[in-house]
Amino acid sequence: MNNSGWDEKNLRKVYTLAYRLTGDGQTAASLAEEVCVHLASQGIRPDSLNALPLRTLQEAGSLYLRRYRHLPAAGPAPAGGAPAGQQALNNLPPEERVAVVLRDMFRLPLPQLETTLAWPQQEVQAALARGRRNLCQYLGNGNGVSR
């Protein structure tokens, strides 16, 4: 999977993003590879600040929704498996999961999230609110998310 310009640290970041979206190691590896290959073919590389390019986040979110959303979410983790937070993400509908992961975990700016999802601002904000509320309920915090 190592494409020129993608060092191990950035490959791990892309895999982590893919895992947060898919909840499954094998599917995450496939999505991460597809993202890296697609971006490398466009000449997009990690920037000099050791952060993933904005385009990487958008590409991963778009590819997930186009090609991987139909896959069932990972089931309950075995003992010692995925942390509760990932299990909670796995229970979100795909659109909510993409919105929450890209915005809250990877800090994708709202205008770029709107572009990635191809939704108007109100729909993106509603998906974020639903996703955050569902995460809180799943994790046992019915008070909601302070934002």
C-alpha positions in Angstrom: 0.0 0.0 0.0 3.0 2.3 0.4 2.8 4.9 -2.4 5.7 7.4 -3.0 5.3 10.3 -0.6 3.1 8.4 1.9 5.3 7.6 4.9 4.3 5.0 7.6 2.9 7.6 9.9 0.5 9.1 7.4 -0.5 5.6 6.2 -1.5 4.8 9.8 -3.5 8.0 9.9 -5.4 7.1 6.7 -6.0 3.6 8.1 -7.2 5.0 11.4 -9.7 7.3 9.5 -10.8 4.3 7.4 -11.2 2.1 10.6 -13.3 4.8 12.3 -15.6 4.9 9.3 -15.9 1.1 8.7 -15.3 -0.5 12.1 -13.6 -3.5 10.5 -9.9 -4.0 10.0 -10.0 -5.7 6.6 -12.5 -3.2 5.2 -10.5 -0.3 6.6 -7.3 -1.6 4.9 -9.2 -1.8 1.6 -10.6 1.7 2.0 -7.3 3.1 3.1 -5.5 1.6 0.1 -8.1 2.9 -2.3 -7.9 6.4 -0.8 -4.1 6.4 -1.0 -4.0 5.1 -4.6 -6.7 7.5 -5.8 -5.0 10.5 -4.2 -1.5 9.5 -5.4 -2.8 9.2 -8.9 -3.9 12.9 -8.6 -0.5 13.9 -7.2 -1.9 14.6 -3.7 0.6 13.9 -0.9 0.6 14.5 2.9 1.7 18.1 3.6 4.8 19.2 5.3 3.0 19.8 8.6 2.6 16.0 9.0 -1.2 16.4 8.8 -3.5 14.6 6.3 -4.5 16.9 3.4 -8.1 18.0 3.6 -8.6 16.2 0.3 -7.7 12.9 2.0 -10.5 13.3 4.6 -13.0 14.2 1.8 -11.9 11.3 -0.4 -12.2 8.8 2.4 -15.7 10.0 3.4 -16.9 10.0 -0.2 -15.5 6.6 -1.0 -16.9 5.1 2.2 -20.4 6.4 1.3 -20.2 5.3 -2.3 -18.6 1.9 -2.0 -18.6 0.7 1.6 -21.8 1.9 3.2 -23.7 -1.2 2.1 -21.5 -3.4 4.2 -22.9 -4.4 7.6 -21.5 -2.5 10.5 -19.0 -4.5 12.6 -20.9 -6.6 15.2 -20.3 -6.5 18.9 -16.6 -6.7 19.7 -15.3 -9.8 21.4 -13.9 -9.4 24.9 -10.9 -7.2 24.7 -12.0 -6.0 21.2 -12.9 -2.6 20.0 -13.3 0.1 22.6 -16.8 1.3 23.5 -16.4 4.5 21.4 -15.7 2.5 18.2 -18.6 0.2 19.0 -20.8 3.2 19.4 -19.6 4.6 16.0 -20.4 1.2 14.4 -24.0 1.6 15.5 -24.5 4.9 13.7 -26.1 5.0 10.3 -23.4 5.6 7.6 -24.2 9.3 7.0 -24.1 10.1 10.7 -20.9 8.1 11.2 -19.2 10.0 8.3 -20.4 13.4 9.6 -19.2 12.7 13.2 -15.9 11.1 12.3 -14.9 13.7 9.8 -16.1 16.7 11.8 -15.5 15.7 15.5 -12.5 13.4 15.2 -10.6 14.7 12.2 -11.8 18.4 12.4 -13.0 18.7 8.8 -14.4 22.2 8.4 -18.1 22.4 8.0 -18.1 23.8 4.5 -15.9 20.9 3.3 -18.1 18.4 5.1 -21.1 19.8 3.2 -19.2 19.3 0.0 -18.1 15.8 0.9 -21.7 14.7 1.8 -23.2 16.8 -1.0 -25.8 18.1 1.5 -27.0 21.6 2.4 -25.7 23.0 5.7 -29.0 22.2 7.6 -28.9 18.5 6.7 -25.2 18.2 7.7 -25.9 19.9 11.0 -28.9 17.7 11.6 -26.8 14.5 10.9 -24.1 15.8 13.3 -26.7 16.5 16.0 -28.3 13.0 15.5 -25.0 11.3 15.4 -23.7 13.0 18.6 -27.0 12.3 20.4 -26.9 8.7 19.3 -23.3 8.3 20.5 -24.2 9.8 23.9 -27.1 7.5 24.3 -25.1 4.4 23.2 -22.3 5.4 25.7 -24.8 5.9 28.5 -24.6 9.7 28.6 -28.2 10.9 27.9 -27.2 14.6 28.6 -26.1 15.1 25.0 -22.9 16.6 23.7 -21.9 20.1 24.7 -21.0 22.1 21.6 
